[in-house]
Amino acid sequence: DSLADVISFGMAPAFLAYSWVLKPFGRVGWMAAFLFLLCGALRLARFNVTKPDIQGQYFLGLPTPAAAAVIASIIIAFEDILEAKVHPGIMVAIVYSLAFLMVSNIKYPTFKKFEFRKRVSFTRFLLVILVMYILATIPKTALFILSFAYILIGPLKLLLPKKNKEINAVDKITYS
C-alpha cells in the first residue's frame, strides 16, 4: 500500500511538475522534483510508524495526497482555466515548500471524526451545502482553492495565538 502511495502521491506529481514547468531549470528543477518524491516517501514512512492514537487527531506534516492535489490542481487550473503556465520560479518554490511541509512537524487536521448524528448549527449546514455547490459547479477552481486552503491551515495555526489552558483554569477558579 505504501509503495502505491509513493508512486501515486510522490513520483507522479513530481514527474508531472517536472515535465510541465520545471524542465527548463535543469538540475534545480530535477532536484525540486526529486526532493518532492523523497519527502513524500519520508512522510509516508513516518505515517506508518506513528502510533495509531496520535494519527486519529491530526496529521504530523502535510499529507502526501494533499501535496499531490496541490500540484495537480495548479496544473489543471492554469492549463484549463487560464490557458497558461505558472512562472517556473514560482513553481520551483511551491514544489520545495510542499516537500518541506510534508516532513515538517506542523499539524494538519484529519477530518476523520465527523459526527453525523450530532446536531449542527444552521450556519455550518449552509457552509457544507455551499462547499458542495461550489465543488459541483466549478470543480477545477474549487480543487485549486480547497487544496491551497488546506496547506495553509497548518502554518496559520502556528501564527495564531494559543489559549493557555492553565491560565484559563486559574481564572475560572478565581472568578467563580
Secondary structure, DSSP 8 states (H G I E B T S, - for coil): -HHHHHIIIIIHHHHHHIIIIIGGGTHHHHHHHHHHHHHHHHHHHHHHHS-HHHHTTEEES--HHHHHHHHHHHHHIIIIIS-S---HHHHHHHHHHHHHHHTS--EEE------SSS---HHHHHHHHHHHHHHHH-HHHHHHHHHHHHHHHHHHHHHS----HHHHHHHHHHH-
